Amino acid sequence: MALLILALVVGLGVLLLQPWGISNLASRPRPTQTYAEAVQRIEGLRAAEPAAMNPVCRFQFMTHNRQVERAIVLVHGYTTCPQQFHALGERFFDLGYNVLIAPLPHHGLADRMTAEHGQLTAEELVRYADEVVDIGQGLGEHVSMMGLSAGGVTTAWAAQNRADLDLAMMISPAFGFEQVPTPLTAAVMNVYTFLPDAFEWWDPVNKDVGGIPHAYPRYSRHALVQALRLGFATQAEARRAKPAAAKLIVVTNASDHSVNNELTRQVVEIWQARGANLVTYEFPADLRLDHDLIDPLQPAQNIEVVYPRLIEWLTAR
């Protein structure tokens, strides 16, 4: 009996260490064929936005009013909104890009204390990734995608699945979180999936006082679990097949204390073993950059260093 109990405990432990619920995520592309079709899809998404959106968080489209050589899709992080990437988007626009910045599902509401973002699912992130890449096809002859954190994982999913994506840049992708030991990430994800959701403050001291006005001050445990689900699904697909995108760029931040850079390195090694066209860069620790190194309103940002490097790395031939 003791051996049976031990075997059950060991079996449960092994099962717990494997990511659950990642096999039912699938890409379903519907790429636009023309600039006019892309604009029509954009207008449809704009019309469907909730009336309660923060105005700066609505769908952002910077266009040269025709299909150009290069278009870029910028994907913001969890609990923030398109405004995070607005200033960087303007720089790409000035370089001749058509620029698309769409709010993630349940993001950008004017009520910063909303619990809506706790409803976020990996399935929604997959649909979002397909939608923005689909639209990008009509905006540029060559399409790039850049995402930060959960947006980085969404970009990684697109890179793994979309052959019509010329380049994907993942910045500090949230394949895991620094507070969770790497070997236990899947187990923590599995456990929190079945626990009641809970919201916690990004800043436990100041809570909802101050902060970035277009970002939610709290995060949902369930929403973070969904970002991990998408990351594990991407990793599982990478073990089976080379990523579909033509080129991948992975950017880490040595002073980032939010995401787990070790898990990102593991995904990079899987891609490299598959023969992916991939390069990596890292912002050094002495820059003391925060996890959010994109938003100009982030107190620890240094965009005059970060933006030129990101643009240089993305545009390098």
N, C-alpha and C positions, 0 to 999 in steps of 0.2 A: 504493500500500500504506500509506504514511504517513497519507493522508487517511482510509483505512478504519479504521486503528487509532485515529486521533483521534476519528472518529465513534463507534466502539465505546466508547471511554473516556467521551466526553461522554454518550452514551446511558446507560451504566452509572451515571454520576454523577447524571443526572436521575432514573433509576429508584430509586437509593438514597435520594434525598431525599423520595420519596413513601412514606407509611406503608404497610407490608405487613400483610396478615392482619386487616383490619378489616371486611371485607364479610360475614363469616359470623356476626356477632353479631346476635341478634334477641330482642326482648322477647316473652314468651309469658305474658300475664296469666291468673291464675285467682283473681280476687278473692273473698274470703269475703263471704257475704251476711248473716250474723248474728254477734252477739257469741259465741254458743256455738260456732259453726264456727271462729271465730278462735282461741278458747281451745283447741279440739281440735287445730288446726294447731300452736299453740305447744307443747302437750304432746307432740306427735309429734316436734318438733324437739328438745325437751329430752331425750326418751328416746333420741334418736339421737346425743347428744353423747358423745364418747369418755370413758371412765372416768378417763383421765389428765389431765382438765381441771383447771386451777387453780380452786378453788371460786368465787373472786370474778369469774372470767371466764366463768362459765356464763350462759346466756340470762337476761336480766333483763326482768321484766314487772311494771310498777307499775300496778295496776288499781283502779278504783273499783267493780269487780264488775258492771259493766253497760256497755253502749255509752254513751258520753258525746258531748257536742257536738264535742270536739276530741281527736284522738289525734296523737301524734308518734312518729316513728321516728328514733332517733339512731344514727348509723353511725360507729364509731370508726376510727382510722387504722391503717395498715399496721404490723405488729409489736406493736401493743398489744391491748386487748380491751375488752369492755363496761364494765369498771370505770373506764375513762377518762372516760366520760360519766355515771357513776352520780350524782355530786353535782348535776350540771346537770339530770339526769333527775328528781331529787327536787324540784327547784324547779318544773319543769313540772307534776309530779304535784300539788304544792300549789296550783297554779293551776287544777286541775280536769282536766288532761289524763290520758288513759291513755297510758302510756309503754312503748315497746318498744325494747330494746337487744339485738341479736343479735350473737354473735361472727361475724366474717368467717370464711370457710373456712380451715382449717388454723391458726387462731389460738386463744389462750387455754390452751395446754397448760402443765402445771406445769413441764415441762422447758424452761427458758428457752433452752437451747442446742440445742433441736431444729432440724433442717433441714427440718421438715415444711412450713414456710411458703414454701419455695422451689418448692413444687408449685402455688402459686396461679396461676389462669388468669383471663383476662378473661371467658371463658365462665362460670366460677363466680361472678364478681362480677355478671354479668347475671342469673343465676338467683337469686342472693342478693337483688338489688334487687327483682326481681319478687316473691319470696316475702314480704319484709317489707312491701312496699306492699299485696300481696294480704291479708295478715293485718290490716294497719292499717284496711282498709275495714270490717271487722267491729267495730273498737274505737272508731271515732269517726265522726260524721256528716261531719266535715271532717278530712282527713289531711294532716299536714305531715311533712317529712323534712329532717333536718339531718345533714350529714356533714363530717368534717374530713379534709383531705389525700386519700389514696386513697379514704377514705369520702366526700370531697367529689366526687370524680370519679364514684363509684358513684351518688351523689345526682344528679349532673348527667345521667347516663345515664337515671335514672328520670324526671327532669324533662323530658327530651326525648321520652320514650316513653309515659309514663303520664298519660292524660287524667283519671284518677280521683285524681290527686295535686293537692291544693289549693295547696300551697306547698312549694317546695324551697329550702333554704338551703345553699349551698356555702361552706365556710370553708377558705380557703387550699387550693383544690383542686389536686391534683398533675397538672396537664396537662403539666408539664415541670419540670425541675430546674435550679436556679440555676447549677450547675456546668457545664451543657451549653449552649452558645450556641443561642439560639432557632432559627436556620435549620437547625441540625444535629440537632435533637432527633429527627426521624424517622429520620435516617441512623443515629444512635447506637442507637436502638431496634432497627432492622433488623439491625444488625451483632451486637448482644448477643443477639438471638434465637437466632443460630446458633452462638455461642460457648459453651463449657462454663460452667455456672453457677459462681458464686463468692460466698462470703459475706464481708461486711466488717463491721467494728465501727462502730456509731453513735458510740461514744466510743473512738478508737484508743488513748488513754492508759490509761483505767481498764478498758476491755474489759468483762468480765462482772462486775466488782467493783462493788457498789452499783447505782445506777440504780433505775428504777421496777420494783418486784418483780413486777408482772403484765405486763411488756413484755419482748419478746425483745431482747437486746442487739446482735444482728446483723441485717443485711438481706441479702436475696438479690437479685442483679442481675436474674435472670430474673423475679422477682416484680415488681420495679419496672418492667420492660419491659411486663408484663401490665397494670399500671395505666396506662401510656402508651398501650397498644393501645386500652383502653377509652376513654381521653380522645380519641384521634384518631377513633375510631368515632363518638363523640358529636359531635365537631366536623363530621365528614362528614355526619351526619344533619341537623345544624343548618343546613348549607348548602342542604339539600334541602327542609326543612320547618320551620315554626315549632314551638317546643317545646310539648309537649302539656299540661304542668302549667299551672294557672291563673296562678300567680305565681312568679317566681324572685328570689332574693336572693343576691348574690355578695359575700362578705366577704373582703377581703385584709388582710394584715398587712405594713405597710411595713418592719418590721424582720425579716421572715422571710428567712433565708438558705438555706432548703432548697428551696422550690418557686420556679418561674419565674412571677412575677406578670405579665410581659409576655405570655406565652402565655395566661394567664387573661384578660387584657384583649382579646386577639384573639378568644377564644370569646365574650366579652361583646358585642363589636362585631358578630359574626355574628348572635347572638340579637337584638340591637337592630335590625339591618337587617331581620330577619324579623318585626319588630313584636311581640316578646315583651313581656309585662308584667314588667319587670325593673327592680330597683333595686340599686345598689351602695353598699357602705360600706367604709371602710378604718380599721383601727386605726393611729394615727399612730406614727411611728418613735420618738418620745420616750417611749413606754410601754415600749420595749425588750422586747417580748414575744418569746418563743421560738416556733418553729413549732408546737409543742404548747402551745396557750394554753388548753386545756380541762382537763387532768388536774391536780387539786389537789396531786399529788405531784411535779409538774414544778417544779424549783427556780426557774425564771424566770417562773412563772405569776403572774397578778394577777387571780384569778377574781372578786374583789369589784368590779373594773372591767369585766371581760370578760362575765361572766354577765348582769348587768343590761342591758348594751347588746345582747347577742344576743337576750335575751328581749324587750326593747323593739322591736328591729327586726323580729323574727319576728311579734310580736303587733300591730304597727301596722296600722291599717285604712286 
